[in-house]
Amino acid sequence: MLRRALSIHVVATGTVALVISMLAGPTSLGWGSGILGATLFAVVVLERAGRAMERRQVRIRRDTALSAIRADRSVSLLTDAQGRILGASDQTRTVLGSPETMEDVLRPSLADPKGLMDRLMAEVGVDGHARLRLPGPCRTRDLTVQGLGSDLVLWRLGDEDDACERIPTLVATPAGAVIEANDAFRHLVGEPPDHLDLLVLEPPLVAGSVQALALPTGVTDRLVAQIEDGERQVILLLPPGQGSGRSMRSWDTIEDFPVPLLKLSRTGSILAANRHARALLPTPLRPDPRLSDMLEGMGRPLIEWLSDVAEGRPTSGPQVLRGTGAHQDTVLRVSLSPSGPAGDRHLIAVLDDVSEYKALEAQFVQSQKMQALGQLAGGVAHDFNNLLTAILGHCDLLLLRHDQGDPDYADLIQVRQNVNRAASLVGQLLAFSRKQSMMPETLDLRDVLSDLTHLLNRLVGEKVRLALDHDPGLLHVRADRRQLEQVVMNLIVNARDAMPDGGEIRIETGNLRLNEPRVLGRATISPGRYVLVRVIDEGLGIPPERLPKIFEPFYTTKKPGEGTGLGLSTAYGIMKQTGGYIFAESVVGEGTTFSLWFPAHENPTTAAPVPADRSPPRPAQGTILLAEDEAPVRAFAARALRLRGHHVIEADSAAAALEAVSDASQTIDLILSDVVLPDMDGPTWVRQGLKLRPGTKVIFASGYAEEAFGEQKALVHGSAFLPKPFSLATLCAIVEERLACDIPDVVGTGDPNIGEPGRGSRQPSDSGPDRLEPA
């Protein structure tokens, strides 16, 4: 800092001198230039001297630190900011040898040493120090990191305990092949056997049980404890309980054992627990604690299992127990073995934390269920879309024969509106099964939320009020309407569930302009204009420790069975796909606010007005080969197209369609085929047919989304996609549009919902079909 201040002062002095000389005239300019040159020379000298001073200070700090750690009896290392080891204590060389980097030191204990080292260095950069417990198979080390200036770091590894060194220990593969043994084992037993079962007199070796070992000095009993450590298992041979005279105080001798141990009565009272066991139990020990107050069985009652083990009755081995009440995230595998005489029998419990394993297992099971449910939903949606196409199409045909003054007209419109609602529900099933196309459109969020209000009011129930507050100048956004509605509904349902006693959910919309990047959470939001939607509740709030995890798949703050953990993760995925952001703020006891950031769509497209003196062009006519196996859908589509003056050849299978294509006497201008036919899929037979009639235009229709057969469709050049259910007007519009195209793979239309081939057509409105007259 001093060097920088001096440099600035010297440069400023020289610059002022030069300016004065310039004002004084040409005769003084040489004098001023000379001063500035001397000034710059002085700056260079100062910079060089400063850098030399800094290098000297670094050497002094490094030499001082090295002198200090050489005498340290623990493992101490000095590194630079990149983790390269500059020096170490004598104990380090004895324990670790001569590692070159801290990554080499951490690699045996960690799967990602580089990632952990970067995280610790970042923490040192903020706080000046960091600390971490490094777990091992039988030893836990305390790692402390201390910054020494900006370029030196002191790392110190201390043993939390060395009880493991005194416990006979074996390391084996999951199959039981012995890999290594410590000195305590060799002192007790001698050379280790090749397999764990050869260690005990009555194999197999069972974790959590007291088993007899054959020693050079005779037979002894040992309590077998097991620690799973990735691709290996660590077996510890602990001294068993020593009869009824053993008091609570004598349990202190294994207080520091690296294995979590409990001493239980046959009725489940906790008589003693060592330090590691107390750390695993979900709640602190209170006076007269009982195991059943903290843990519960996931199959049979806990007390029955304890009684069976105490009486020596056959059991199924270790049991998996989970925490009671609010601590059900804690899952422990418990191995029991009886100890003491029959009159004063107690139990020794070895605990193993399997919470993470069980959480992964639950996620896998849930994902399998969701995958099966998704496949079922996709299949059901496909079948429903065929039914809805037939209902909607024939309803449109009836509406052609009924004017608005007809008594039946209102009933037909009601049928049509309900078909549209059913189509929306089917769309949600397809979205759930991830088989729905994303069809972005320009949206006014005020209209979207207003249309959604009636459904949201039914969702929240009677005890919860829903309030909307819109910015009157709200900008448009570009998003998929169905997916956007899904995001809002997920947030509203979560807000409702967070207010069991009722309250108000407020939805606010507004515009925001960012002139510079903004960092929120882990996201960096680029400058620009955004549309914000905020969903605010007055609920219970989310604890700070849970808030960072709420967008993770399968993570839920609700009780088991009340939530899948997919609502917020789905919302997060949709917002990312839209190009937006989602954030959450919460205060326990006050409520939660979810903020949705959408990039504003600055130039929403609007349809060009049609001049009043020009009538629309007469639609093109042609011969259409219609391949559809569903008779009601085929009947509706054929009638609709014939009403427009087209000649229609019907086929109920791929074979029938190919037969029609092979008929040279028939002229075929366009093929309209369902994707799923009983004997061959649509894209396959169409490719065969195009070999006989190249250049024929193609439209595929399906109740599935386009992505479900996108690769096959791409092989049919220039084909378009018509999603089911489709209305009479939508069908005729896309057919006539394709017939009017000069090039098969170009679609020219003024309808933004139909204009892009391979994207969804316009969905039917509730106002009835376009009035069609036979051409």
N, C-alpha and C positions, 0 to 999 in steps of 0.2 A: 504493500500500500504506500509506504514512504517513497519507494523508488518511483512508483507511478505518479505520485503527487509532485515529486521533484521534476520529473520529466515534463509533466504538463506545465509546471511553472516556468521552466526554462524555455519551452517552445513558445509559450504565451509571450514571454519577455522578448524573444527574438522576433516574433511576428509583429508586435507593437513597434519595435524599432524599425522594421522594414516599412510599415505603413507610414510612420513619421517621416522617414527619408523620402518616400514617394511623394508625400505632400510638400516637402521642402523643395523639391526640384531635382533635376538630373544630376546636379553636382553631389547631392547627398545620397543618391540611389546606390552608388558603389559602396559607400560607407555602410548603408543599411543592409545591403546584400552580404557584405562581409560579416556583419554581426549575425545575420541569420545563418550563414554557413558555419560560423563558429558555434552558434547555438546548436545546430543539428549535429555537429561533431561532438559537442558536450553530451547531447542526448544519447548518441551511440555509445560513448564511453560509459555513461551512467547505466545504460541497459546491460552492457557487457559486465560491468562491475556488479550490477544487481544479480545477474544470472550466476556469476561466480559465487556470490554470497549465498544465493539460494542453494546451489549445489553443495556448498560447504555445510550449510545448515542441515541438509538432507543427510550428508555423511555423518554429521555429529549425532543426529537422531537415530540413524541406523546403528552406529557403533555403540551408542548408549543402550539401545534396546537389545542388541546382541550380547553385550556384556551382562545385561540383567537376566536374560533367559538361559544363558549357558549354565548358570548355577541352579536353575529351576529343577525341582525333582519330578515335575510332571512333564507331560508331552507339550512343549511350547514351540511354536514356529513363527518366524517373521517372514512376511511376503510383501511383494509390491502390490499395486492396485489390481494387477491382472492375475494374482494368485501364484506367481512364481516364487518359490521358496528362496529366500536370501540367507537364512541361517536358522538353526534349531538348537534345542537343548541337548545335552548328552543323553538324557532319558529318551528323547525322540529317536535318536539313532539306535538305541538299544531295542526299543519297542517296534519302530516302523522301518528301520533301515535308513535308506537315503532317498526318499521320494523327491521328485523335482518340482511338483506342483501340489497345491491343496486338493486338486481334483484327484490326484493319485492317492492322497490320504483318505478321502471320503468315499472313493469308489467301492471298497469292500463292504461298506455299510449301507449304501444307497443305490437305488436303481438309476437316479438322474443326478449325479453329483454336480454336474455343471449348472443345472437349473437351480439347485439348492444354494450353491456358492454365489450365483448371481443375485439370488433373493437376499442372502445375508449381506452381501456387499451393498446392495441398495438400501437395506435397513441401516447399515453403518453410515452410509452417506447422509441419511436423514437424522438419526439419533446419535451417531458417534459410536454405537456399540450394538451388539446383537447376541442372542443366546439361544441355544437349541439343545435338546436331548437327543442323542444318537442311540437308537436301540440296537442291540446285538442279540445273538442267540442266548447269551447268558450274562451279558454285561451291558450296562447302560452307561454311556459316557456323556458328560456334560461339556458341550462345546461353547466356549465364549469367544467372541470376536470383538476386538477393540481397535478403533482407528487411531493411528499416530500421524496426524497431519493428513495431507491429501494423497500421499503416495506410499505410506507404510501401514501394514495391518498386522496386528498380533493375534495369533490363533492359539488357544489353549484347550487341551483335551484333558479333562479330569475324570477319574473313576467315581461314579456315584456309589458304587459298592464293589467289593471284590469277593463277596461271599461265594460267587460262582467258582472261583479258583479252589475253594475248599470242598466243593461238592463234586463227587464223581460224575463225570459228564461224558456222554457219547454223542457224536454227530453221525446221522445215518440218512440214507436215501428214503423216499417215501415207501419203497418196497422193503426196507429193513436192512439193506446192506450197510455195514458199518464203514464210515469214511475215516473218522479220527476219534481220538479220546484224549482227555486232558491228563495232567500228571496225577491228580487226585484219584482218577479212575485206575490208573496203572498201579498206584500205591495200594489201592484196596483189592483189586481183582488180578492185576497182572496185565499181560498183553490182551488187547480187545479181541473178541471173537469176530468171525466174518459176518455173522448175521445176528440180529437182536434176539431171535428166538433161542440161540445157543447160550444166551446169558443166564436164563432162568432154568430151574430144575423142571418146572412144569410149563412148557411153552403152550400157547404163544405169550409173548410179553404184552401186558395189557396196561395202558396208561390209567392212572388213578387207583391202581390196586396195590396191595402189599404182596410181594412175591419173594420166594426163596431163591437166593443166589448161591452158587457153589464157589467158595473162595479157597485159596490155598490153605487158609487156617481153619476151614470148616464151612458150615452153612449159616447164612445170616439172612434176615428179612429186611427188605428195603421197599419204601414207597416209591413207585415209579411215576415220575411226572414227565409230561411231554410238552414241548414248545414247538409249534409249527413255524418254520422260517423259510417261506417260499418253496424252493425245490428240495428242501431237506427238513429233517426233524431232529430236534435236540432232546435227548433223553437224560434226565437227571435222576440219580438214585439217592433219595432222601431218607434220613432215619425215620422209622415209624414211630407212632405214639408209644408211650411207655407206661400204660396201665393207669389205674385209678388214682394213684398217688400223685399224678402229674397235675400241677396247679396251673392257674392262668399265668402266673408270673414266669413259670418255666418255659412258656411258649415264646418268651423273648429271645430264646437262643436261636430261633429261626425267623426272627423279625425281619432280618435283611436278606432272607433267601430271595433269589430273583424269580421265584415261582409263587403266584398267588395261592395262599393256603388258608383254609377255614377249619376250625374245630367246631363240630356240631354235636348237639345231643341227638338222641334218636327221634325226638319230637320236633327237631328243626330249630332249636334255640342256638344262637351263635355264641359259643363259649369263648372263642378267641379268633383273631384274624391278623395276619401279618400285614405289613405296610402295602405290599403290592395288591393284596386282596381288598384292602380298604379303598385303594384307589380305583378298583374295578367296580365295586358295588355302586349301584345308582344313587344311593342316599347315604349320608353319614350314619355311623352306628350310634344308636341311642341306648339308654339303659334297658337291659333285658331284651336285646334285639332278637327277632326271629327271621329266619331266612324267607319265610312266606310273606313277610311284610314288604320285602324288597323285590323278590323274584317270584315268578309263577310258572308253572309247567305249561308247555305248549301242546301237550297231549293228555297225559294222565295227571291226577292231582299230585302235588309235590310231596305231601305228607305220606302218601301211599308208597312212593318210591323210596323215601328215607326209611320207612319201616321195613320194606323188603330187604334193603341192603343191610340194615342193622341186624335182622334176623337170619341173614345168610340165605335168603330165598333167591332163586334165579332172577336176574334182571336182564334188560336189553343193553346194558352198558351205560356209557355216559349219556346224559340228558341235556337237551338244549333248553335253557330257561331264559325268560325275558323279564325286563323290569315291569313293575306294576304301575298303574296309574299313568302319570304323565311321562314316565321313563321307559316306555315300551321300545324306544330306539336302542336301548341297551340289551344286547343278547349275549349270554354267556353259555359256554359248554362246560358242564360240571361233571367231574369224575369223582365217585365216592368209594371209599374203602373203610370197612369197620376196623376199630382198634380198641384195645383194652379187654379186660375179662368180661365174661358173659353178664356178670352182675352189675358192671359199670361200663357198659359198652358205649363208646362214642364213635363219631364218624370223622374221617379226614377228607376234606373236599379240595380238589385241585381245580382252579378256575382257568378258563381260557376265553379271551375276548374274541367272539366271532361276529360282532355287530356288523362290521363292514362286509364280511362274507355273506351274512344273512340278508343285508340290504341289497347286495348285488343279486343274490338268488331271487329275492322278491321282485326286483326289477326285471329279471329275466322271465320269471313266471308271468308277470304283468304284461310284458311285451309280447309274450306268446299268446296270451289271451286277447290282447288288443289286435294282434295280427290276424288271429282267427276271426275275431269280431269284425275287423275291417274287410276281410274277404267275404264274409257273410253279408255285410252291409252293401258292398259293391255289387254282389250278385242280386240281392233283393232290389237294389236301386235300378239295375238294368231291366229286370222284369217289370217293375212298376212303371218305368219310362215307356215301355211298349204299351202297357195298358192305358197310360195317360195320353199317349199319342193318339190312340184309337178314340178315346172319349173326347179329347179336345178336337180332333179332326171332324168327327161326326157331328159334334156340337156346332162347329163352324159351318158345316154343310146345312144343318137345320136353320141356322141364323140367316143363310142366304135366302130362305123362303119365307122369312118372317120380318116384317118391318117393325119399327119401334112402337107403332100403335097397336101391334098385335098383342093379345093377352098373354101369349106364351113367350114373348120376347124377354120379359124380365126374368122368367124362370130359367131360360136358356143362358142368359147373362150370369145368373147366380151359379149355375152349373159350371160355367167357364171360369168364373172367379175362384171357385173352390178347386178346380183342376189346377189353376195357377198356384194356389196355396199348397196343394199336394206336390206340385213340381218343385216348389221351394224346399219342402221337407226332404224330398228325394235328393235335391242338390246338397243338403246338409249331410245326408248319408254318404254321398259320393265324396264330399270334402273330408268326412271322417275317415273314409277308407283310402284317402289320398289318391283318388282316381278321378279328380275333377280338374278341368283346365282352369288356369288363371286367366281371366278375361278382364284386363284393366279398362276402365272407362273414366271419363271426366265426370267428377261428382261434386255436388254441393252438399257438404256434410249436414247442413241444416235440413235439407230435404230427406237425406238418408235417416237421420235421427228422428225426424218427425214421423216418417213412415213406420219406424221401428217402435215408436212409443207405445202403441196399443199392446204389442207383444211384451215389451219390457214391463208394463204395468201388471200384466198377468204373472210375469216371472217373480216380481218382488213381493206380491201378496198384499194383504190389507194393512199390515202393521208398518210397512215401509212406504214412504212418500218418494216420488220421483220428480225432480225439478230440472228444467232445462234453461240455460242462459246462453243465448247465441249472440255473437258479434254481428251486427247488421251488415257489415262490410266484409264478411268472411270470404276468403279466396277459395278457389276450387282446388281439388286434389285429383290425382290420377291413381286409381286403385280398383281392385276387384270388389264389387259391391257386396257379394255374398260373404267373402272372407272378412271384409270390414265389419259387416253385421255380426259375424261370429266373434270377432275380437270384442266388440262392445258387449255382446251378451255374456261372454265369459267373465268380463270385468264386473258386470252388474250382478251376476250370480254370486261371485266371490264377495262383493260388497254386501249383498243381502245376507249371506251366511255369516258374515262378521257382525251382524246386528241382530242377534236373537230376540232382543227386546224391542226391536223396531227403531225407526229414526228416519233420516232423510239421506237420499243419494242424489247428489247434484252433478249434472253433466254441463260443463262449460266449454265453449269454443271461442277461439280468438286467433288473431294473426300475430306473428312475431318475425322481426327482421334481425338477423345476426350479421354484424359488420366484420366480425373476426371469429375465428374458431372458438368454440366453447367446449370445455371438457366436463362431462357429467358422468360420474361413475367411471366405467372403463371405456366409454365411447367419446370420440372427438367429433363434434357436430360441425360440419363445414359451414362457412358463411352463406347466407342466402335468406330467402323468405320461407317461412314455415306456417303451417296451420296446426294449432294445438287443440287437442281434445283432452280435457281433464275429468276424470271420474273420481268424485270425492265422497267418502262415506264417513259416518260417525261411529264406526264399529270399535272392536276391541283393539285393533292395531296389531302390528307384527313386531315381535321382539327384534332388537338390532342384530343379534347373532344369527337369526334366521333370514333376515331380509336379503342378504347377498345370494341366497340359494333358491329364491322363489321361482326363478325362471328356468331352473334345471328340470329336465324331464323326470317324472315320477316323484318329484319332491312336493309334499303337501304339508300344510300346517294343520290340516283337519285330522280328526280321529280316524283310526283304521276303519275302512269300509265306507267312509263318508266322502272320499275324494280320490281321484285317480292320479293327481299330480300332473295332468296333461293340459289343463285349461290355460294356465299362464305360459307354459312352454309353447303351446300352439299359438297363442297370441304373439309371443316373442318372434316365432318363426314367420308368421304372416307379416308382421311389421318389418322384419328384415327383408323379406321378399319384396315388399312394397317400396323399399328404399327409405323407410322411416325408422323411428326409434321408440322405445317404450321404457319408461322409468317409474320407479316407485319410491314414495316417501311415506313414512309411517311413524306415529307416536303412539306408544302403548297407552290404551285408555282414552285416546282422543280420536283415532281414526287413521285412514290410509288414503293417499292420493296417487292414482296412476295417471301418468301423462303420456299421451300419444303425440309424437311429432311426425307430421306428414310434410314432405317437400311440396310447396305450393306449385300448382300448375298455372303458370303465368298466362298462357294463351289458349284457353279452352276453345276447341273447335266448334263451330256452329254451322249448321246446314245452310247452304246458299239458298236464298229465296228463289222460287220459280217464277219467272215472268208471267204476269196474268194473261197475256195474249198468246201464250204457247201451251198447247196441250202436251201431256207426256207422250213419248214415242210409243208406237204400237209394239207390244212384246214380241220377241221372236218365237216361232213355233217350230216343232220338230217331232221326231220319233224318239221316244224314251223307253229304254229297257229298264223295267222296275223289278229288282230282285229282292224279295222280302218274304221270309218264311211265316211271319205272323199275319194270318188272314185278315183280321180287322184293320191292321195298319196298312196292309197292301190294298184293301178295298177302298179305304179313305183316300190314300195317296193317288190311286188310279182315277177315282172319280174327280178329285180336285184338279188333276192335271188335264183330264179330258174336258172339264168345264172351261179351261183356258184354251181349248182348241188343239191340244197336243194329241198325237197318236201314242198310245201306251201299249207296250208289250209286257205282260205280266209273267213272272217266274217265281216259283215258290222254293227253288233250290238253286245251288250253283250249277248242277248238271243241266237243269232246264234252261238256265241263263246261257250256258255255253252252247247249248243246242240252238238257241235263238241267234246267237252271234254267228254260228256256223252257217245259218241260212242265208245264202247269197241274195235271195230275192227280197230280203228285208233291208231297209235303210235304218241305221241306228245313229242318231246324232248325239245322244247322251246316255250314259249308264248311271242309274241311281241304285246303289246296292247297300243292303245292310252289311255290317261288318261281320256279324256272327250268323252263319247259315249252318244248317244241320250236317251237310256233307263236305263243305269246304269253306274256309273263311273268305270274306269278301275280297281283300287285296290279292289273295292267291289266284282265285278264278279270274279276276279282272285282268291280272297280268297275262294270263293265258289268252284271254279274249282279245286283248289289245294287240297280240301278235297277228291276229286275223284282221283286226280293224284298227290299225295305228291311227293316232290323232283323235280318237273318240274322247269326248270330254267325260269326266268322271266325278261323281259326288258319292261320298260314303256317309251313311247315317248310322248312328249307334246310340244306345242308352248309356254306354260307357263314355269316359272322356277320351279326347283325341290322343292323349299321352299313352293310353293303354295299348294302342297299336301304332304308335307314331313311326317306329322303324319300318314296319310293313307298308304303311301309307306312303312313306317317303319314296319307296320304290316305284310308286305309280305317279309318274311325272304330271304335275299340274292338277292333281285331284283336290277337291274341296271337301269340307267336313260340315255335316248338318247334325247337330246334337238333338237327341230326343229328350223330352217331347217337343214337337214342332207343330205350329198352327198351319192352317190352310194358306194364309197370306205369306208366312215365312217360307213354306215349301215352294210355292209358286215363284216367289221373288228370287230365291237362289237358283232355281232351275232356269228361269228366263234370263237371269244375269249370266249364267254360264253359257247358255245357248247364244247369247249376243256377243260373247267374247270372240275376237278373231284369233287369239293365241290361247291355247288351252291353259297355260299356267299364269294367266293374267286375269284379274277380276277387276272390272271397272264399275263401280257403283257409288252412288251418293249416300248410301246407308252406312254409317260408320260401324254398325253392328254386324254387317255382313261383308264389308269390303275386303277383309283380310282372309285369304283362303286358309283353311285349316283352323279357323277360329269360330267361336260360337255364333250362331245366327241370332237375330233379334228374338227375344222371348215374347210370347203373346201378351198383348195388353188386356186389360179388363173391360175394355169398351166394345169388344166385339171384333169380328174379322173385317178386313177391307172388303168393300162391296165389289164382287167380281162379276163380270159379265162374260158370257161365252164369246170367244174371239171369232 
